[in-house]
Amino acid sequence: MGSGSLLWNLTKKYLTAGVIGLTITDRFASIVPVRGGSMSPTFNPRTNTGLGSLDDRVLIEKFCLAKYKFSHGDVVVFRSPSDHKQKLIKRIIGLPGDWIGTPQNDVIKIPEGHCWVEGDNPVSSMDSRTFGPIPLGLVHGRATTIVWPPQRICQVEKRIPRDRVSPSA
Amino acid sequence: MSLRNLKELTIIAKEAFSKTFLVAKSLCFLHVINTHVFTVASLYGPSMLPTFNLTGDWALAERFSHKLGKVGAGDIVILKSPVEPRKIMTKRVMGVEGDSVTYVVEPKNSDRTETIVVPKGHIWVEGDNIYNSKDSRNFGAVPYGLLRGKMLWKFNSIQEIMRGRIKKTEYLRPRRYGHLKILDILEKRSKTAEQMSQGKCPSAIFRAQQG
């Protein structure tokens, strides 16, 4: 009798903690590890694929999802348009209405409700250069701070590459 | 005297904290149910017309089968609009990745059809009322990641469920709430029966409506 109620109490506590944690990660902020070297100078400057513990952990804030207002140079997490189970982290280069040059030497206008994302490492990155502009609805949050490892704690700064985008008139 | 005041204050503070925590806990619980298990949506607009009315329809949607990848052709889904990220819309899935979909390009003006293959990781969605619907025919196939849920059950209004009784007018027309796939089958059957009794073939009716 006694042990049963103890077990029930424990379950209730874990369930409450889980529900609160899930709400916070859904609505406010979460921490995600960054894998791979596609954002190389900003995250994971040395690509040591063997040791997963040296991956950077990044704080993602979700308040930007209330209005979907982003600016050039923000680093965002989004679901891959070709595989919904995969999440990618890239930098926004172009917003709706901008004209942007594609690797096929075209200049295209980014459609309404879409954005153009690219990795900081131009050599190895799966981004809008392969799959084109992505809908803003796929974005799940904005990276603000590197929180782990301790020697790399710093803000994620905005960087706007020159001569890539010509803003809408 | 001051000590007693302090004691009273601590008791009040404790009480207030426990009450706030209870409220926060229940709000969190509601959020988790609403975003991960079930949600109730009120629907408006002409794009799903025979299935959902212009206004006043409510539906229960579940939020887990799209995460498991179990959305197929024929399901009615909730998804974020690719054109306006803050808007949520309801459409019917016509094809998943790899399917080839044939659609009428301009149903108001011509019968011209086009066939495309849905790319990897995308779905093709259309409204049931193809004459007045903004869907994949306008903005192309949408990424699967935009899905937010699948419609499960529809009811005509919240009040009707609350009152729980049948209004007199509803003896005349069939009650339209229930599981969506079953509703579709019933609709199809009654339509074909009607056409058979009138001695018309379905394509003739289609043309008459267009003209």
Interface residues (C-beta under 8 A of the other chain):
Chain A: T16 V19 I20 L22 T23 D26 R27 K67 Y68 F78 R79 S80 P81 S82 D83 H84 K85 P111 E112 G113 H114 I134 P135 L136 G137 L138 V139
Chain B: A24 K25 L27 C28 F29 H31 V32 T35 H36 G69 K80 S81 P82 V83 E84 P85 R86 P119 K120 G121 H122 F139 V142 P143 Y144 G145 L146 L147
